[in-house]
Amino acid sequence: MRYALIALALTLAGCASSGTGNSAGITYTMVGNLNIGSATRDADVHCKKYGKVAQLHETGNLMASFNCVAP
């Protein structure tokens, strides 16, 4: 059981690196509670392309949505 949880955590940890977004924000799918920090960092990188910072908008059903807002 312990190894299954570790495997799940490692699987989810890599899922926040790609998402669907534009200058207004980005949404990542397959985001669990274990890697919301990773999704936040990735969203910040995305938003910085537009001179903005990421702001968490919504989470649920293994997804996290961020708005890109002025710093």
C-alpha positions, -999 to 999 in steps of 0.1 A, spaced: 0 0 0 28 24 9 45 18 -24 13 24 -43 8 58 -26 44 67 -35 39 57 -71 7 77 -72 24 108 -58 52 105 -83 27 101 -112 7 132 -101 39 152 -95 47 153 -132 13 161 -144 12 198 -137 38 208 -163 14 212 -192 -18 230 -194 -42 250 -215 -38 287 -213 -34 322 -227 -26 356 -213 -57 356 -191 -48 323 -173 -41 286 -175 -58 254 -164 -40 222 -155 -57 188 -154 -48 158 -133 -37 180 -104 -41 165 -69 -35 180 -35 0 166 -35 12 188 -63 -8 220 -62 25 237 -53 40 224 -86 10 236 -105 13 271 -89 50 273 -98 42 262 -134 14 288 -136 37 315 -125 62 306 -152 33 307 -178 20 341 -165 55 357 -164 55 353 -203 28 380 -202 43 402 -174 18 389 -149 17 366 -119 -5 335 -113 -34 337 -89 -53 305 -80 -88 307 -92 -104 273 -88 -95 237 -79 -115 205 -80 -119 172 -98 -82 169 -103 -78 203 -119 -64 237 -110 -72 269 -127 -52 301 -124 -58 337 -135 -28 357 -148 -30 391 -130 -9 422 -129 17 421 -102 
